[in-house]
Amino acid sequence: MNCRGCGTALTLPLIDLGTSPPSNAYVRADQLEQAEQWVPLKVAVCQQCWLVQTEDYTSADSLFDAEYAYFSSFSSTWLAHAERYVGEMVERFGLTADSRVVEIAANDGYLLQYVARRGIACLGVEPTRSTAQAAREKGLEIRELFFGRETAVQLSREGWSADLMAANNVLAHVPDINDFLAGFATLLKPTGVATFEFPQLLTLMAGQQFDTLYHEHYSYLSLTAVQALCERNGLHVFDVAQLPTHGGSLRVFVQRLDGQRREVQPAVQQQLQAELAAGVKTPEYYATLAPAAERIKHELLRFLLQAKAEGKRVVGYGAAAKGNTLLNYAGVKPDLLAWVADANPHKQGKYLPGSRIPIVSPAQIDIEKPDYVLVLPWNLLDEITQAFAGIRAWDGRFVIAIPELIIR
């Protein structure tokens, strides 16, 4: 396989997580007698542009289909983050009622609802029917399309040239990342700004977050790689910010290469230097993740087997894609993890892909009073422990597995 960014042959492996179904391919009850599609989950590193990427085994059309079950609005933490973002962008870039905002991967309208409340014209691009419909129910205008250069030309002709384009947690999800970025250079006004948010490679490696590797994530991004991708596709990075979201993310600010040239902020060079110092341009940097993943798998299995031997009941919380990567890599099934609770009703009543662990309502926690709750979206641990602090009444405890097994 060649690098999807620069075309160089990929020769440096990062990790091989075996085979698993796509992490968001939740199984309905009527599908339990059917076979699932298990495909390799391998990640490699380009030694030319240092883009980290999954090897190609699945298509975007099959991953982001009409039954896509990830809805952003079920996390209060994420909603608060989106509302803060809108306020900051309005103030920094002087957005008014005459401005136009376009969000790529608008999901269920979690962010654009705050733009609309300010009286600013906005449009969402969202290819998954389930989330697009939820956004429309909020009164938002949504186009069910995959975004790229062709879509950008179409929207520009319709008058949607943008003052601000937002793209949260989508840059990693696109197979043709060059076409995707070229779409931003096409749809942005010459004075416009686009922001990309994504979990950053430095925290993935430092935190041994191998569970964030799954088929829906085609790329794993550093500013080093993103800057090269942007320059190749008519965009210029002028600022970057560190974010706590998703275990550690970057927000990258870009403008058109041929448009208004805002001054490049010192944070850009600081981030590039931090990545260089960490070793992102050296093969040795990438050698630590595979052994860490194996250690984490063994720690989790020891805990689950010991709990079962002691007659303890362990359940999970959060039917997240990252949890599916962890459970399938470790080979965990319902005999060790009875069920997983999730607040998203679109997931309840279904089963986790691969492991076939049932997904239930969070109310089940109070009904069954488990001894341990394994929090799969560990990045939301504080939010979840606060919401379900009542388990302390029966001496229940919370558990996370990454970056190490912690019981609290």
N, C-alpha and C positions, 0 to 999 in steps of 0.2 A: 504494500500500500504506500502511496505517496502522501505527503503532508497536504491537508486540505487548505492550508494557508499559502504556502509558497511552492508546493509541488515537489519538494525534495523527498527522496526515498526515506522511509522510516526504518531505522535500524536499532534504535535504543528503546528497549521495553521498560515500562514503569511497573506494571503489575498484571498478573493473569488471575482473574477471580473465577475461573472455570466457566460454567454455563449457567444461565438463569433466564427466566422469562423477562420481558420488559417490566420495569419496576412499577409502572402505573397501569399494567394490564390486569386489573382486578377481576376476579372470577365470580360470575353470577351462579346462583344455586343450580340453575338449569344447565350449567356448563361443567358441573363437577364430574360427569362421566366422560367428558371430552379431554383429549390430550392438549397440553399447552405447548406453545412454541418456545423451546429452550435454545438460546443462541449464545455463542462465546461472548465473554465480557473481558476484553483485553484492552489495555491502554498503553500507548507508546508516546515517545517524545521526539520531536523534530530537532535535530542538532544544527539546523541552519537558522530557523527563526524562533526556536524554543517554544513552539506551540505544543501543548500536551493534549492528546486526543484519543478517543476510542477508535478502535479499528471498525471498519464498516461491515455491519451484518444486518442492520435493520433500516427501514425507510422511515422518513418523518411522517408520511401519510399514515402508516400503521401505528405509530407511537402516539400521535396527536389526533385521535379520531373523535367521532361523535359522542363516545361514552367517556371521554377524558374526565377524570374524577378529581383533579386537583383544583380546588376553589380557594383563592387567596383570602377571602373575607372571613374564614373560620378561625383566623388568628388575630386576636385583639392587638397583640404586639405589632403585627405586620400592618394592620389598619392604622395604628398610631404613627408608624414609620411613614406610611404613604401620605397621611395628612400633613406631617411635618415637612415632607419633601415638597409638596405643593406650595406651602407657605414660604419656604425658603426660595424656591424658584421664582415665584411671583415677585418677591422683594428684590432678589439679586438681579433679575433680568428685566424688571419693570413691565411685567405682563399686565395687560389691561383687557377691557371688553373687546378691543379691536384685535387682540392677539388670537393666534390659532395654536392649539396644542394637539399633538397626535401621539398616542401611546401605542407602541408595538408590543403585542402579547398583553392585551388589556385584561385578559382573564375575565373575572366576573364584575368588573367595574370598581374594584377595590380602591383604585387611585383616581380615576377620572371623575368619580362622584364628587370629589373635593374640588376639582377644577370647575365642574359644572356649577357647583354651589357659589362660586365666585363670579358667575356670569361670563365666563370665558368659553368661547366656542371650542369644542373638543371632539375628537374622533378616535375611536379605538379600532385597532386591527387585531383580530383574534380568530385563529383557524378552527378552534374546537367549538362545536355547536353547543355543547352543554353549558360552557362558561359564557359564551357569547349571548345565549338566551338570558342567562342570569343578569348580565350587564344591561341588556335591553330593558329588562324589568325594572331597572333603576332609572329608566328614561334616557339612556345613553345611545348615541349613534355608533353602531358597530358594523364593521365589514368582516365577513367570514372568509379570510384570505390568508395565505402564507405571504410574508413580506419579502420583497426583493426589489431589484431595479425596475422590473416591469410593473409591479404594483405601484411603486413610487411614481412612475411616469403617469399612470392612470389617475392616481389621487391628485397629482399636481395639476393635471388638466381640469380636474373637477373643482379646483380652487382651494385645495388643502395644503398648499405650501406652508410650512410650519415655522413658527417662532421658537417653539420648544418641542422636541421629540424625546419621549421617555421610553426606556427599554430596560425594565427590571427583570433580572434573572431569565433572560431569553438569549443573550449572545452565546451562551454555552450550548443552547438547544438547536442551533441551526447547522445543517450539514454543509451547505454552501455559504460559508461565512463571508467570502468575498462579495458575492452577489447581494447578500444581506446588507453589508456595510455600504456598498455602492448605492443601495436604495436610500440610505440616509443622506448621502451627498446629493442625491437627486431631489429629495422632497424638502430638505431644509431651505429656508430662505437664505440669501447671502449673509444676512445678519443673525441667522438662527443658531440655536444651540441644541445639541443632543447630549443626553446623559445615558450611560450604561452602568448598571449595577450587576455585580456578579461575585460569587464567592472567590476569594483570591487564592492563588496557588501557594503563596507563602504560608498561610494559615492551614491550608489543607495538609501540607507536608509537615509543618511543625506540630499540628494537632493530630496527625496520623488519621485524618478523616477519610479513610478509604471508602466509607459507606456513601460518600457523596459521588462516587463513581457509579454511573449506571447508563443504560443505553440511551436514555433521553438526553443525556449530557454528551454532546459530541466533542466539546472542548473544555479544557481546564486552564484558566487564564491568569497570566501575570501581566503587569503593565508593559513589560518588555515585549511580550508577544502582541498585545493589543495595539501598542503604538505602531509596530511594524505593519499590522493589518490595516490600521486606519490610514497610514500614509500611502499604502498601496491602493487604497480605494477612495481617495479624494477627501480625506478628513484629517484634521490636525488636533492633537491632544493639547489642551491648554491648562487643565487643572485635574487634580485627583484628590479624593478624600477617603479616609479610612472609616469604615462602618462596622458596628458590632453584629449586624444581621448575618444570619446563616453561619454563625461561628466565626465570622471575620470576612468582610467583603470590601470591595473597592467601588467607589462611584467615580467614573471617568467622564470628564466634560470634553466635548469635541465641537469643532466648528468646521465649516467648509474650508478647504485649502485655498479656494479661489474667492473666498468671501471676506468678511470683516476679520481682521487678525487681532484678537485680544491678546494681551500680554500673557506669556506662559508663566504660571505661578511656580514658586520654588518647590512646592510639594511634588511636582512632576519629577524633577531631578532627584529629590530626596527618595522617592519611592523606587526609581530606577537604580539608585545606588544601593538601597537596602536589598533589592533583589540580586544585584550583582554580588554583594557581600555574602549573601546567603548561599550563592552558588548556582543560581538558576541556569547559568550558561556552562555548567560542568556536568558531565555524566554522573559523577560521584554523588551529586545532590539527590539523584533520583533512586539511589540504591537502597534507601532506608524504608520505603513504604511497604514493600512486600513482606519483609520479616515482621514489621509492626502489625500488619493485618493478621498474620498467622498467630502472633502472641495474643491479640485481642480475641480472636476466635476461640482459642484454647481457654482463656480466662472466662469467657461467657459460658462455654459448655461446661466447664468445671462447676461454675455457680449453679447453673440450671440442673445439672445432674445431682449435685449435693442437696439442693432444695427439694428435689423430687424424692431423694432417699430419706429425707427428714420429714416427708409428708407435708411440705409447705406448698401453697398454691401460688404460682407465678403467672401473671397476666401482663399484657403490654398496653401501652398507651401511644396513640398516634400511628395511623396506618400510612406512614410516610414512605416515599420512594427510598430514602436512605435506609430506613428500617428493613425494607425488602432486600436490599443489597446485603446487609449484615446477616439477616436470617438465612438467606439462600446460600451465602458463602459458608456459613457455619453449619448448615444442614438442620436447622431447628424446625421442628414440626409441632402439631398441637399437643403431643404427649409431654412436651417440655414447656410450652407456652400456650396456655389453654385458649386464650382469645386476645384480641387487641381491640381496645375501645377507641372510638374516634368521633369527634363532634360533627363531622360532615355526614349528613343523611344520605348523600349520594354514594358513600362507601359502606354504610351500615347494611347488613344483610348479605354482603358479598364476602369474598375470601381473598386473603393475600395471595398474589401470584407466586407459584412455586411451592411455598410452604403449605398452602391451603388452610391457613389459620383463619378462623371466622372473625369477622369485624362486627362489633356490637356497639350499642349506645353507651356513652359514659355512665349512664344510670346503673349499668351492670356492676360497676365498682362498689357502689353502696349496697347493692343487693347481695353480692357474693362475698364481699369483704376479704379480698385476697391478701396474702401475707406480703407479697412484693408486686410492685408495678414497674416494669421495665419501660423506661421512657425512650422510645425510638428516635423521635426528633429532639436529640439532646440539646440543640440550640434553643429550644423553648422550655428548658427544664424549669427555670424560675417561674414562668407563667403557669406551667402545669402543676408544679408543687403548691403554688398558692391557690389555684383553682380547686385542687383536691386535697387540701390540707386535712380534711376530715378523716382521712385514712389513719391518722395518728390515734384516733379514738379506739381502734382495735389493734394498735401497735403495727399497722402496716408501714412499709418503707418503700422509698423510691430507689431505682437502680438505673445507672447508665453504664454503657459498655465502652464508650469511646471518649477520650483516648486511653482510658484504663477503666477497669471495673470499679465503680464507686457506689456504695450503698449509704443512703442518708435518710 
